[in-house]
Amino acid sequence: MRRALIVLVVLFALSPVADAADSPGKAFTIADVGAATGLVPGGTVTRKVRVTNPNNQDIKVTRLDTTVGRPSPNCPANAVTVEAVTTPVLIAKNAYADVPLTVRMTATAPNACKNLTFPLTYSGTAIKP
């Protein structure tokens, strides 16, 4: 039985570059690639997000973070965590990369969290490689 379904709220992230004097910040988008299903208390699933580079130069995404929203008044947002991506991901100009994320539900998640949709908001930073 599925106990929770995770979906994505798309976020447009502005990313700083290593040296702002050399180049202005580069924008990229982070979007859902399918749904994460099968997450149960104490369980872990992998989901993917698509990071798109609309720029005419390559970027190196150095961090992706996730904020989990509260799905209902009876289920705390901290029932689910998503690990930050800290391994750099190189994305070619005008291209995208699908990046796996590890999603966990605490073993102590209340029954009120079963079969809920947790809103996720992504952000990240990138530099010019």
C-alpha positions as a printed Julia matrix, in Angstrom:
129×3 Matrix{Float64}:
  0.0    0.0     0.0
  1.35   3.41   -0.9
  1.52   5.67    2.11
  2.68   8.92    0.56
  3.17  10.46   -2.82
  5.74  13.18   -3.34
  5.22  15.83   -6.0
  7.24  18.82   -7.01
  6.56  22.49   -6.96
  8.73  23.92   -9.75
 11.09  26.69   -8.7
 13.11  29.01  -10.89
 16.45  29.35   -9.19
 18.93  32.15   -9.71
 22.4   30.93   -9.22
 25.46  32.94   -8.29
 28.72  32.38  -10.14
 32.11  31.96   -8.56
 33.29  35.46   -9.49
 30.48  37.94  -10.07
 32.94  40.41  -11.57
 33.64  38.0   -14.43
 30.08  37.02  -15.28
 26.52  37.75  -14.16
 24.49  35.06  -12.35
 23.19  32.21  -14.48
 19.6   31.05  -14.28
 18.48  27.44  -14.45
 15.26  25.57  -13.76
 14.48  22.54  -11.63
 11.44  20.46  -12.53
  9.85  17.15  -11.6
 10.61  14.0   -13.6
  7.8   11.64  -12.66
  6.35  11.01   -9.22
  7.98   9.33   -6.26
  5.68   6.61   -5.0
  5.93   3.89   -2.41
  7.28   6.06    0.39
  6.25   4.61    3.75
  7.2    5.42    7.35
 10.84   4.47    7.79
 11.24   4.09    4.02
 13.48   5.64    1.39
 12.82   6.23   -2.3
 14.73   7.86   -5.13
 13.13  10.51   -7.31
 14.59  12.57  -10.11
 14.48  16.22  -10.93
 15.41  17.72  -14.29
 17.85  20.6   -14.1
 17.72  22.64  -17.31
 20.4   25.06  -18.43
 18.88  27.58  -20.88
 22.16  29.51  -21.16
 24.54  29.62  -24.09
 27.37  28.39  -21.88
 27.91  25.35  -19.67
 27.16  25.55  -15.96
 28.24  23.44  -12.99
 25.45  23.0   -10.44
 27.22  22.84   -7.11
 24.22  22.35   -4.82
 20.52  21.43   -4.98
 18.4   21.87   -1.86
 14.8   20.9    -1.13
 12.29  22.48    1.21
  9.45  20.17    2.2
  6.07  21.8     2.77
  3.4   20.72    5.22
  0.85  18.57    3.38
 -1.93  18.93    6.0
 -2.51  20.37    9.47
 -2.13  16.88   10.99
  1.1   15.94    9.21
  4.31  17.87    9.88
  6.59  18.82    7.02
  9.52  17.24    8.86
  7.98  13.78    8.37
  9.82  13.79    5.03
 13.39  14.8     4.25
 15.25  15.1     0.96
 19.03  14.91    0.91
 20.81  17.91   -0.58
 22.84  17.22   -3.71
 26.4   18.36   -3.07
 28.22  16.47   -5.83
 28.67  18.91   -8.74
 26.64  18.28  -11.89
 27.94  19.69  -15.18
 25.18  20.73  -17.57
 26.06  21.66  -21.14
 24.74  24.84  -22.7
 21.06  24.66  -23.69
 20.77  21.15  -22.23
 19.49  19.35  -19.15
 20.45  16.64  -16.69
 18.21  14.35  -14.64
 19.51  14.33  -11.07
 18.51  11.64   -8.53
 17.4   12.7    -5.05
 17.05  10.55   -1.94
 13.71  11.02   -0.14
 13.04   9.6     3.34
  9.98   9.41    5.56
 10.66   9.17    9.29
  9.73   5.93   11.0
  7.69   7.98   13.48
  5.58   9.76   10.83
  1.97   9.94   12.08
 -0.79   7.97   10.35
 -2.15  11.33    9.17
  0.78  11.43    6.7
 -0.37   8.35    4.8
 -1.34   8.9     1.15
 -0.59  12.62    1.25
  1.13  14.82   -1.29
  4.11  16.65    0.16
  4.85  19.92   -1.64
  8.55  20.2    -2.48
 10.35  23.38   -3.47
 13.82  23.16   -4.98
 16.63  25.68   -5.12
 20.23  25.52   -6.13
 23.44  27.24   -7.02
 25.72  27.0   -10.03
 29.01  28.37  -11.22
 30.67  28.82  -14.56
 32.92  25.75  -14.98
